[in-house]
Amino acid sequence: MSQKLFREFITLFKDWPVDATKRGRCLGEHLRKKFTHAFNKGEFSDNIDVNHWTKVLNDLKPIANNEFASKYPRFLSTASLGLSKDQCKITLSNQAMKYMYKD
């Protein structure tokens, strides 16, 4: 069972990008680290909590496939602050965070 689960996660990670502008804070990066730690022997890892990782996989699939974005389309191209998607991405980058919080 863990072999199939491993392969499904690898497929999921192919579609889940790592945001280079958020090193250390990127969800994709975090998920990969947790997965690598749990499946330390790759497909042949033992002592895997199959129920936990199956639930995690089932919870992440709709997000990775943009099911919610399709189900609940946005009508505005800006967020509540009036920023566009690209402006929000720049504002949340590590570089911008360092600039905002420098003493």
Jmol script that loads the backbone (N, CA, C; Angstrom):
load data "model"
ATOM      1  N   MET A   1       0.816  -1.195   0.000  1.00  0.00           N
ATOM      2  CA  MET A   1       0.000   0.000   0.000  1.00  0.00           C
ATOM      3  C   MET A   1       0.860   1.260   0.000  1.00  0.00           C
ATOM      4  N   SER A   2       1.987   1.222   0.739  1.00  0.00           N
ATOM      5  CA  SER A   2       2.813   2.422   0.816  1.00  0.00           C
ATOM      6  C   SER A   2       3.483   2.729  -0.529  1.00  0.00           C
ATOM      7  N   GLN A   3       3.693   1.704  -1.359  1.00  0.00           N
ATOM      8  CA  GLN A   3       4.282   1.936  -2.685  1.00  0.00           C
ATOM      9  C   GLN A   3       3.320   2.746  -3.560  1.00  0.00           C
ATOM     10  N   LYS A   4       2.064   2.380  -3.544  1.00  0.00           N
ATOM     11  CA  LYS A   4       1.057   3.095  -4.334  1.00  0.00           C
ATOM     12  C   LYS A   4       0.918   4.526  -3.821  1.00  0.00           C
ATOM     13  N   LEU A   5       0.900   4.670  -2.516  1.00  0.00           N
ATOM     14  CA  LEU A   5       0.788   5.986  -1.893  1.00  0.00           C
ATOM     15  C   LEU A   5       1.991   6.862  -2.266  1.00  0.00           C
ATOM     16  N   PHE A   6       3.170   6.276  -2.231  1.00  0.00           N
ATOM     17  CA  PHE A   6       4.389   6.989  -2.608  1.00  0.00           C
ATOM     18  C   PHE A   6       4.283   7.505  -4.036  1.00  0.00           C
ATOM     19  N   ARG A   7       3.872   6.650  -4.953  1.00  0.00           N
ATOM     20  CA  ARG A   7       3.755   7.043  -6.369  1.00  0.00           C
ATOM     21  C   ARG A   7       2.714   8.145  -6.569  1.00  0.00           C
ATOM     22  N   GLU A   8       1.621   8.064  -5.834  1.00  0.00           N
ATOM     23  CA  GLU A   8       0.578   9.097  -5.954  1.00  0.00           C
ATOM     24  C   GLU A   8       1.083  10.452  -5.458  1.00  0.00           C
ATOM     25  N   PHE A   9       1.877  10.445  -4.390  1.00  0.00           N
ATOM     26  CA  PHE A   9       2.452  11.694  -3.901  1.00  0.00           C
ATOM     27  C   PHE A   9       3.452  12.263  -4.900  1.00  0.00           C
ATOM     28  N   ILE A  10       4.247  11.428  -5.512  1.00  0.00           N
ATOM     29  CA  ILE A  10       5.197  11.893  -6.520  1.00  0.00           C
ATOM     30  C   ILE A  10       4.440  12.558  -7.675  1.00  0.00           C
ATOM     31  N   THR A  11       3.351  11.957  -8.091  1.00  0.00           N
ATOM     32  CA  THR A  11       2.520  12.542  -9.145  1.00  0.00           C
ATOM     33  C   THR A  11       1.945  13.882  -8.692  1.00  0.00           C
ATOM     34  N   LEU A  12       1.487  13.962  -7.457  1.00  0.00           N
ATOM     35  CA  LEU A  12       0.948  15.205  -6.915  1.00  0.00           C
ATOM     36  C   LEU A  12       2.023  16.291  -6.895  1.00  0.00           C
ATOM     37  N   PHE A  13       3.230  15.945  -6.467  1.00  0.00           N
ATOM     38  CA  PHE A  13       4.305  16.936  -6.363  1.00  0.00           C
ATOM     39  C   PHE A  13       4.764  17.443  -7.724  1.00  0.00           C
ATOM     40  N   LYS A  14       4.569  16.667  -8.774  1.00  0.00           N
ATOM     41  CA  LYS A  14       4.923  17.134 -10.120  1.00  0.00           C
ATOM     42  C   LYS A  14       4.064  18.329 -10.520  1.00  0.00           C
ATOM     43  N   ASP A  15       2.818  18.360 -10.022  1.00  0.00           N
ATOM     44  CA  ASP A  15       1.896  19.450 -10.348  1.00  0.00           C
ATOM     45  C   ASP A  15       1.886  20.552  -9.296  1.00  0.00           C
ATOM     46  N   TRP A  16       2.628  20.355  -8.197  1.00  0.00           N
ATOM     47  CA  TRP A  16       2.628  21.314  -7.103  1.00  0.00           C
ATOM     48  C   TRP A  16       3.976  22.041  -7.098  1.00  0.00           C
ATOM     49  N   PRO A  17       4.007  23.286  -7.542  1.00  0.00           N
ATOM     50  CA  PRO A  17       5.294  23.989  -7.638  1.00  0.00           C
ATOM     51  C   PRO A  17       5.821  24.452  -6.281  1.00  0.00           C
ATOM     52  N   VAL A  18       7.120  24.664  -6.243  1.00  0.00           N
ATOM     53  CA  VAL A  18       7.753  25.269  -5.080  1.00  0.00           C
ATOM     54  C   VAL A  18       7.995  26.731  -5.443  1.00  0.00           C
ATOM     55  N   ASP A  19       7.532  27.639  -4.598  1.00  0.00           N
ATOM     56  CA  ASP A  19       7.678  29.067  -4.855  1.00  0.00           C
ATOM     57  C   ASP A  19       9.046  29.515  -4.354  1.00  0.00           C
ATOM     58  N   ALA A  20       9.946  29.799  -5.273  1.00  0.00           N
ATOM     59  CA  ALA A  20      11.314  30.186  -4.932  1.00  0.00           C
ATOM     60  C   ALA A  20      11.369  31.502  -4.168  1.00  0.00           C
ATOM     61  N   THR A  21      10.336  32.327  -4.290  1.00  0.00           N
ATOM     62  CA  THR A  21      10.341  33.613  -3.592  1.00  0.00           C
ATOM     63  C   THR A  21       9.965  33.470  -2.121  1.00  0.00           C
ATOM     64  N   LYS A  22       9.535  32.266  -1.722  1.00  0.00           N
ATOM     65  CA  LYS A  22       9.121  32.039  -0.330  1.00  0.00           C
ATOM     66  C   LYS A  22       9.904  30.894   0.304  1.00  0.00           C
ATOM     67  N   ARG A  23      11.194  30.806   0.042  1.00  0.00           N
ATOM     68  CA  ARG A  23      12.021  29.747   0.621  1.00  0.00           C
ATOM     69  C   ARG A  23      11.819  29.676   2.133  1.00  0.00           C
ATOM     70  N   GLY A  24      11.571  28.474   2.632  1.00  0.00           N
ATOM     71  CA  GLY A  24      11.356  28.276   4.052  1.00  0.00           C
ATOM     72  C   GLY A  24       9.922  28.503   4.497  1.00  0.00           C
ATOM     73  N   ARG A  25       9.095  29.103   3.633  1.00  0.00           N
ATOM     74  CA  ARG A  25       7.697  29.379   3.980  1.00  0.00           C
ATOM     75  C   ARG A  25       6.724  28.830   2.954  1.00  0.00           C
ATOM     76  N   CYS A  26       7.226  28.149   1.955  1.00  0.00           N
ATOM     77  CA  CYS A  26       6.401  27.642   0.858  1.00  0.00           C
ATOM     78  C   CYS A  26       5.729  26.327   1.272  1.00  0.00           C
ATOM     79  N   LEU A  27       4.434  26.229   1.037  1.00  0.00           N
ATOM     80  CA  LEU A  27       3.696  25.021   1.393  1.00  0.00           C
ATOM     81  C   LEU A  27       4.214  23.816   0.619  1.00  0.00           C
ATOM     82  N   GLY A  28       4.502  23.984  -0.661  1.00  0.00           N
ATOM     83  CA  GLY A  28       5.025  22.876  -1.465  1.00  0.00           C
ATOM     84  C   GLY A  28       6.344  22.354  -0.919  1.00  0.00           C
ATOM     85  N   GLU A  29       7.203  23.258  -0.499  1.00  0.00           N
ATOM     86  CA  GLU A  29       8.493  22.879   0.088  1.00  0.00           C
ATOM     87  C   GLU A  29       8.285  22.140   1.409  1.00  0.00           C
ATOM     88  N   HIS A  30       7.383  22.657   2.237  1.00  0.00           N
ATOM     89  CA  HIS A  30       7.084  22.035   3.527  1.00  0.00           C
ATOM     90  C   HIS A  30       6.537  20.611   3.345  1.00  0.00           C
ATOM     91  N   LEU A  31       5.608  20.463   2.415  1.00  0.00           N
ATOM     92  CA  LEU A  31       5.023  19.141   2.168  1.00  0.00           C
ATOM     93  C   LEU A  31       6.073  18.147   1.687  1.00  0.00           C
ATOM     94  N   ARG A  32       6.967  18.588   0.824  1.00  0.00           N
ATOM     95  CA  ARG A  32       8.027  17.712   0.329  1.00  0.00           C
ATOM     96  C   ARG A  32       8.956  17.272   1.453  1.00  0.00           C
ATOM     97  N   LYS A  33       9.282  18.166   2.375  1.00  0.00           N
ATOM     98  CA  LYS A  33      10.154  17.816   3.500  1.00  0.00           C
ATOM     99  C   LYS A  33       9.487  16.776   4.395  1.00  0.00           C
ATOM    100  N   LYS A  34       8.213  17.008   4.723  1.00  0.00           N
ATOM    101  CA  LYS A  34       7.476  16.052   5.562  1.00  0.00           C
ATOM    102  C   LYS A  34       7.379  14.692   4.880  1.00  0.00           C
ATOM    103  N   PHE A  35       7.105  14.709   3.583  1.00  0.00           N
ATOM    104  CA  PHE A  35       6.987  13.479   2.814  1.00  0.00           C
ATOM    105  C   PHE A  35       8.323  12.742   2.772  1.00  0.00           C
ATOM    106  N   THR A  36       9.409  13.468   2.519  1.00  0.00           N
ATOM    107  CA  THR A  36      10.737  12.860   2.448  1.00  0.00           C
ATOM    108  C   THR A  36      11.122  12.243   3.785  1.00  0.00           C
ATOM    109  N   HIS A  37      10.755  12.909   4.870  1.00  0.00           N
ATOM    110  CA  HIS A  37      11.061  12.377   6.196  1.00  0.00           C
ATOM    111  C   HIS A  37      10.260  11.099   6.469  1.00  0.00           C
ATOM    112  N   ALA A  38       8.994  11.087   6.111  1.00  0.00           N
ATOM    113  CA  ALA A  38       8.138   9.922   6.367  1.00  0.00           C
ATOM    114  C   ALA A  38       8.496   8.754   5.457  1.00  0.00           C
ATOM    115  N   PHE A  39       8.775   9.040   4.188  1.00  0.00           N
ATOM    116  CA  PHE A  39       9.100   7.997   3.220  1.00  0.00           C
ATOM    117  C   PHE A  39      10.604   7.995   2.968  1.00  0.00           C
ATOM    118  N   ASN A  40      11.369   7.819   4.047  1.00  0.00           N
ATOM    119  CA  ASN A  40      12.821   7.935   3.949  1.00  0.00           C
ATOM    120  C   ASN A  40      13.476   6.832   3.120  1.00  0.00           C
ATOM    121  N   LYS A  41      12.773   5.760   2.850  1.00  0.00           N
ATOM    122  CA  LYS A  41      13.303   4.674   2.005  1.00  0.00           C
ATOM    123  C   LYS A  41      12.588   4.614   0.667  1.00  0.00           C
ATOM    124  N   GLY A  42      11.971   5.708   0.287  1.00  0.00           N
ATOM    125  CA  GLY A  42      11.275   5.750  -0.990  1.00  0.00           C
ATOM    126  C   GLY A  42      10.053   4.854  -0.995  1.00  0.00           C
ATOM    127  N   GLU A  43       9.859   4.171  -2.101  1.00  0.00           N
ATOM    128  CA  GLU A  43       8.693   3.289  -2.252  1.00  0.00           C
ATOM    129  C   GLU A  43       8.673   2.173  -1.224  1.00  0.00           C
ATOM    130  N   PHE A  44       9.833   1.809  -0.736  1.00  0.00           N
ATOM    131  CA  PHE A  44       9.952   0.644   0.137  1.00  0.00           C
ATOM    132  C   PHE A  44      10.017   1.020   1.608  1.00  0.00           C
ATOM    133  N   SER A  45       9.522   2.194   1.934  1.00  0.00           N
ATOM    134  CA  SER A  45       9.495   2.631   3.328  1.00  0.00           C
ATOM    135  C   SER A  45       8.504   1.781   4.112  1.00  0.00           C
ATOM    136  N   ASP A  46       8.882   1.496   5.340  1.00  0.00           N
ATOM    137  CA  ASP A  46       7.979   0.750   6.209  1.00  0.00           C
ATOM    138  C   ASP A  46       7.640   1.643   7.403  1.00  0.00           C
ATOM    139  N   ASN A  47       6.763   1.206   8.239  1.00  0.00           N
ATOM    140  CA  ASN A  47       6.297   1.983   9.389  1.00  0.00           C
ATOM    141  C   ASN A  47       5.678   3.312   8.977  1.00  0.00           C
ATOM    142  N   ILE A  48       4.951   3.292   7.883  1.00  0.00           N
ATOM    143  CA  ILE A  48       4.243   4.475   7.411  1.00  0.00           C
ATOM    144  C   ILE A  48       2.825   4.443   7.962  1.00  0.00           C
ATOM    145  N   ASP A  49       2.368   5.567   8.458  1.00  0.00           N
ATOM    146  CA  ASP A  49       0.973   5.681   8.886  1.00  0.00           C
ATOM    147  C   ASP A  49       0.130   5.870   7.622  1.00  0.00           C
ATOM    148  N   VAL A  50      -0.278   4.768   7.026  1.00  0.00           N
ATOM    149  CA  VAL A  50      -0.973   4.792   5.739  1.00  0.00           C
ATOM    150  C   VAL A  50      -2.269   5.592   5.819  1.00  0.00           C
ATOM    151  N   ASN A  51      -3.003   5.459   6.900  1.00  0.00           N
ATOM    152  CA  ASN A  51      -4.266   6.200   7.030  1.00  0.00           C
ATOM    153  C   ASN A  51      -4.019   7.702   7.044  1.00  0.00           C
ATOM    154  N   HIS A  52      -3.014   8.137   7.780  1.00  0.00           N
ATOM    155  CA  HIS A  52      -2.692   9.566   7.845  1.00  0.00           C
ATOM    156  C   HIS A  52      -2.300  10.092   6.477  1.00  0.00           C
ATOM    157  N   TRP A  53      -1.378   9.419   5.806  1.00  0.00           N
ATOM    158  CA  TRP A  53      -0.871   9.902   4.523  1.00  0.00           C
ATOM    159  C   TRP A  53      -1.918   9.796   3.417  1.00  0.00           C
ATOM    160  N   THR A  54      -2.826   8.845   3.527  1.00  0.00           N
ATOM    161  CA  THR A  54      -3.929   8.747   2.565  1.00  0.00           C
ATOM    162  C   THR A  54      -4.855   9.949   2.738  1.00  0.00           C
ATOM    163  N   LYS A  55      -5.136  10.307   3.988  1.00  0.00           N
ATOM    164  CA  LYS A  55      -5.975  11.483   4.259  1.00  0.00           C
ATOM    165  C   LYS A  55      -5.295  12.752   3.745  1.00  0.00           C
ATOM    166  N   VAL A  56      -4.008  12.892   4.002  1.00  0.00           N
ATOM    167  CA  VAL A  56      -3.263  14.068   3.525  1.00  0.00           C
ATOM    168  C   VAL A  56      -3.344  14.144   2.003  1.00  0.00           C
ATOM    169  N   LEU A  57      -3.127  13.021   1.346  1.00  0.00           N
ATOM    170  CA  LEU A  57      -3.181  12.994  -0.119  1.00  0.00           C
ATOM    171  C   LEU A  57      -4.565  13.388  -0.624  1.00  0.00           C
ATOM    172  N   ASN A  58      -5.600  12.821  -0.027  1.00  0.00           N
ATOM    173  CA  ASN A  58      -6.970  13.128  -0.452  1.00  0.00           C
ATOM    174  C   ASN A  58      -7.340  14.592  -0.186  1.00  0.00           C
ATOM    175  N   ASP A  59      -6.765  15.179   0.854  1.00  0.00           N
ATOM    176  CA  ASP A  59      -7.025  16.590   1.146  1.00  0.00           C
ATOM    177  C   ASP A  59      -6.285  17.518   0.187  1.00  0.00           C
ATOM    178  N   LEU A  60      -5.110  17.100  -0.273  1.00  0.00           N
ATOM    179  CA  LEU A  60      -4.291  17.949  -1.140  1.00  0.00           C
ATOM    180  C   LEU A  60      -4.665  17.874  -2.615  1.00  0.00           C
ATOM    181  N   LYS A  61      -5.216  16.759  -3.036  1.00  0.00           N
ATOM    182  CA  LYS A  61      -5.550  16.595  -4.455  1.00  0.00           C
ATOM    183  C   LYS A  61      -6.476  17.693  -4.992  1.00  0.00           C
ATOM    184  N   PRO A  62      -7.574  18.025  -4.293  1.00  0.00           N
ATOM    185  CA  PRO A  62      -8.443  19.088  -4.828  1.00  0.00           C
ATOM    186  C   PRO A  62      -7.738  20.441  -4.919  1.00  0.00           C
ATOM    187  N   ILE A  63      -6.838  20.709  -3.993  1.00  0.00           N
ATOM    188  CA  ILE A  63      -6.101  21.975  -4.026  1.00  0.00           C
ATOM    189  C   ILE A  63      -5.151  21.982  -5.210  1.00  0.00           C
ATOM    190  N   ALA A  64      -4.427  20.890  -5.395  1.00  0.00           N
ATOM    191  CA  ALA A  64      -3.455  20.789  -6.495  1.00  0.00           C
ATOM    192  C   ALA A  64      -4.132  20.851  -7.859  1.00  0.00           C
ATOM    193  N   ASN A  65      -5.347  20.347  -7.938  1.00  0.00           N
ATOM    194  CA  ASN A  65      -6.074  20.333  -9.208  1.00  0.00           C
ATOM    195  C   ASN A  65      -6.923  21.582  -9.429  1.00  0.00           C
ATOM    196  N   ASN A  66      -6.789  22.556  -8.544  1.00  0.00           N
ATOM    197  CA  ASN A  66      -7.535  23.817  -8.636  1.00  0.00           C
ATOM    198  C   ASN A  66      -9.049  23.610  -8.677  1.00  0.00           C
ATOM    199  N   GLU A  67      -9.526  22.601  -7.988  1.00  0.00           N
ATOM    200  CA  GLU A  67     -10.968  22.322  -7.993  1.00  0.00           C
ATOM    201  C   GLU A  67     -11.764  23.473  -7.362  1.00  0.00           C
ATOM    202  N   PHE A  68     -11.221  24.075  -6.316  1.00  0.00           N
ATOM    203  CA  PHE A  68     -11.942  25.151  -5.642  1.00  0.00           C
ATOM    204  C   PHE A  68     -11.929  26.421  -6.487  1.00  0.00           C
ATOM    205  N   ALA A  69     -10.839  26.650  -7.202  1.00  0.00           N
ATOM    206  CA  ALA A  69     -10.776  27.823  -8.085  1.00  0.00           C
ATOM    207  C   ALA A  69     -11.794  27.694  -9.215  1.00  0.00           C
ATOM    208  N   SER A  70     -12.004  26.475  -9.677  1.00  0.00           N
ATOM    209  CA  SER A  70     -12.989  26.244 -10.731  1.00  0.00           C
ATOM    210  C   SER A  70     -14.419  26.306 -10.185  1.00  0.00           C
ATOM    211  N   LYS A  71     -14.580  25.777  -8.972  1.00  0.00           N
ATOM    212  CA  LYS A  71     -15.910  25.714  -8.372  1.00  0.00           C
ATOM    213  C   LYS A  71     -16.382  27.089  -7.899  1.00  0.00           C
ATOM    214  N   TYR A  72     -15.445  27.891  -7.403  1.00  0.00           N
ATOM    215  CA  TYR A  72     -15.773  29.215  -6.886  1.00  0.00           C
ATOM    216  C   TYR A  72     -14.927  30.269  -7.609  1.00  0.00           C
ATOM    217  N   PRO A  73     -15.300  30.606  -8.845  1.00  0.00           N
ATOM    218  CA  PRO A  73     -14.481  31.552  -9.612  1.00  0.00           C
ATOM    219  C   PRO A  73     -14.523  32.960  -8.999  1.00  0.00           C
ATOM    220  N   ARG A  74     -13.412  33.656  -9.162  1.00  0.00           N
ATOM    221  CA  ARG A  74     -13.327  35.039  -8.672  1.00  0.00           C
ATOM    222  C   ARG A  74     -13.886  35.980  -9.733  1.00  0.00           C
ATOM    223  N   PHE A  75     -14.597  36.985  -9.294  1.00  0.00           N
ATOM    224  CA  PHE A  75     -15.170  37.953 -10.217  1.00  0.00           C
ATOM    225  C   PHE A  75     -14.335  39.227 -10.286  1.00  0.00           C
ATOM    226  N   LEU A  76     -13.501  39.437  -9.274  1.00  0.00           N
ATOM    227  CA  LEU A  76     -12.629  40.605  -9.249  1.00  0.00           C
ATOM    228  C   LEU A  76     -11.189  40.172  -9.472  1.00  0.00           C
ATOM    229  N   SER A  77     -10.390  41.025 -10.068  1.00  0.00           N
ATOM    230  CA  SER A  77      -8.989  40.687 -10.308  1.00  0.00           C
ATOM    231  C   SER A  77      -8.090  41.218  -9.202  1.00  0.00           C
ATOM    232  N   THR A  78      -8.689  41.780  -8.150  1.00  0.00           N
ATOM    233  CA  THR A  78      -7.908  42.299  -7.033  1.00  0.00           C
ATOM    234  C   THR A  78      -8.365  41.658  -5.733  1.00  0.00           C
ATOM    235  N   ALA A  79      -7.514  41.771  -4.716  1.00  0.00           N
ATOM    236  CA  ALA A  79      -7.847  41.261  -3.392  1.00  0.00           C
ATOM    237  C   ALA A  79      -8.503  42.381  -2.577  1.00  0.00           C
ATOM    238  N   SER A  80      -8.755  42.131  -1.299  1.00  0.00           N
ATOM    239  CA  SER A  80      -9.432  43.121  -0.460  1.00  0.00           C
ATOM    240  C   SER A  80      -8.624  44.403  -0.298  1.00  0.00           C
ATOM    241  N   LEU A  81      -7.326  44.326  -0.459  1.00  0.00           N
ATOM    242  CA  LEU A  81      -6.481  45.516  -0.346  1.00  0.00           C
ATOM    243  C   LEU A  81      -6.342  46.258  -1.670  1.00  0.00           C
ATOM    244  N   GLY A  82      -6.955  45.729  -2.709  1.00  0.00           N
ATOM    245  CA  GLY A  82      -6.857  46.351  -4.018  1.00  0.00           C
ATOM    246  C   GLY A  82      -5.624  45.943  -4.797  1.00  0.00           C
ATOM    247  N   LEU A  83      -4.902  44.932  -4.298  1.00  0.00           N
ATOM    248  CA  LEU A  83      -3.699  44.454  -4.974  1.00  0.00           C
ATOM    249  C   LEU A  83      -4.035  43.331  -5.947  1.00  0.00           C
ATOM    250  N   SER A  84      -3.308  43.282  -7.043  1.00  0.00           N
ATOM    251  CA  SER A  84      -3.494  42.191  -8.001  1.00  0.00           C
ATOM    252  C   SER A  84      -2.772  40.940  -7.487  1.00  0.00           C
ATOM    253  N   LYS A  85      -2.980  39.836  -8.155  1.00  0.00           N
ATOM    254  CA  LYS A  85      -2.347  38.574  -7.784  1.00  0.00           C
ATOM    255  C   LYS A  85      -0.820  38.716  -7.802  1.00  0.00           C
ATOM    256  N   ASP A  86      -0.281  39.353  -8.831  1.00  0.00           N
ATOM    257  CA  ASP A  86       1.169  39.531  -8.930  1.00  0.00           C
ATOM    258  C   ASP A  86       1.696  40.446  -7.831  1.00  0.00           C
ATOM    259  N   GLN A  87       0.953  41.486  -7.510  1.00  0.00           N
ATOM    260  CA  GLN A  87       1.370  42.390  -6.443  1.00  0.00           C
ATOM    261  C   GLN A  87       1.363  41.680  -5.085  1.00  0.00           C
ATOM    262  N   CYS A  88       0.388  40.832  -4.849  1.00  0.00           N
ATOM    263  CA  CYS A  88       0.336  40.055  -3.611  1.00  0.00           C
ATOM    264  C   CYS A  88       1.526  39.103  -3.533  1.00  0.00           C
ATOM    265  N   LYS A  89       1.850  38.467  -4.647  1.00  0.00           N
ATOM    266  CA  LYS A  89       2.979  37.536  -4.675  1.00  0.00           C
ATOM    267  C   LYS A  89       4.278  38.260  -4.335  1.00  0.00           C
ATOM    268  N   ILE A  90       4.471  39.448  -4.892  1.00  0.00           N
ATOM    269  CA  ILE A  90       5.684  40.226  -4.612  1.00  0.00           C
ATOM    270  C   ILE A  90       5.710  40.648  -3.139  1.00  0.00           C
ATOM    271  N   THR A  91       4.577  41.092  -2.622  1.00  0.00           N
ATOM    272  CA  THR A  91       4.496  41.548  -1.240  1.00  0.00           C
ATOM    273  C   THR A  91       4.793  40.422  -0.254  1.00  0.00           C
ATOM    274  N   LEU A  92       4.409  39.204  -0.591  1.00  0.00           N
ATOM    275  CA  LEU A  92       4.610  38.065   0.311  1.00  0.00           C
ATOM    276  C   LEU A  92       5.946  37.353   0.108  1.00  0.00           C
ATOM    277  N   SER A  93       6.774  37.840  -0.795  1.00  0.00           N
ATOM    278  CA  SER A  93       8.069  37.203  -1.046  1.00  0.00           C
ATOM    279  C   SER A  93       9.006  37.428   0.138  1.00  0.00           C
ATOM    280  N   ASN A  94      10.010  36.582   0.259  1.00  0.00           N
ATOM    281  CA  ASN A  94      10.983  36.717   1.338  1.00  0.00           C
ATOM    282  C   ASN A  94      11.704  38.050   1.264  1.00  0.00           C
ATOM    283  N   GLN A  95      12.016  38.501   0.074  1.00  0.00           N
ATOM    284  CA  GLN A  95      12.724  39.762  -0.103  1.00  0.00           C
ATOM    285  C   GLN A  95      11.887  40.928   0.437  1.00  0.00           C
ATOM    286  N   ALA A  96      10.603  40.951   0.118  1.00  0.00           N
ATOM    287  CA  ALA A  96       9.730  42.011   0.615  1.00  0.00           C
ATOM    288  C   ALA A  96       9.554  41.917   2.128  1.00  0.00           C
ATOM    289  N   MET A  97       9.467  40.706   2.643  1.00  0.00           N
ATOM    290  CA  MET A  97       9.320  40.522   4.090  1.00  0.00           C
ATOM    291  C   MET A  97      10.552  41.050   4.823  1.00  0.00           C
ATOM    292  N   LYS A  98      11.741  40.789   4.285  1.00  0.00           N
ATOM    293  CA  LYS A  98      12.968  41.311   4.903  1.00  0.00           C
ATOM    294  C   LYS A  98      12.949  42.837   4.900  1.00  0.00           C
ATOM    295  N   TYR A  99      12.525  43.412   3.807  1.00  0.00           N
ATOM    296  CA  TYR A  99      12.473  44.873   3.682  1.00  0.00           C
ATOM    297  C   TYR A  99      11.499  45.465   4.702  1.00  0.00           C
ATOM    298  N   MET A 100      10.326  44.855   4.851  1.00  0.00           N
ATOM    299  CA  MET A 100       9.306  45.391   5.758  1.00  0.00           C
ATOM    300  C   MET A 100       9.695  45.255   7.216  1.00  0.00           C
ATOM    301  N   TYR A 101      10.402  44.186   7.558  1.00  0.00           N
ATOM    302  CA  TYR A 101      10.695  43.919   8.961  1.00  0.00           C
ATOM    303  C   TYR A 101      12.126  44.238   9.376  1.00  0.00           C
ATOM    304  N   LYS A 102      12.868  44.929   8.521  1.00  0.00           N
ATOM    305  CA  LYS A 102      14.237  45.270   8.925  1.00  0.00           C
ATOM    306  C   LYS A 102      14.190  46.354   9.983  1.00  0.00           C
ATOM    307  N   ASP A 103      15.117  46.245  10.915  1.00  0.00           N
ATOM    308  CA  ASP A 103      15.147  47.207  12.038  1.00  0.00           C
ATOM    309  C   ASP A 103      16.058  48.350  11.765  1.00  0.00           C
TER     310      ASP A 103
END
end "model"
wireframe off; spacefill off
backbone 0.3
color backbone group
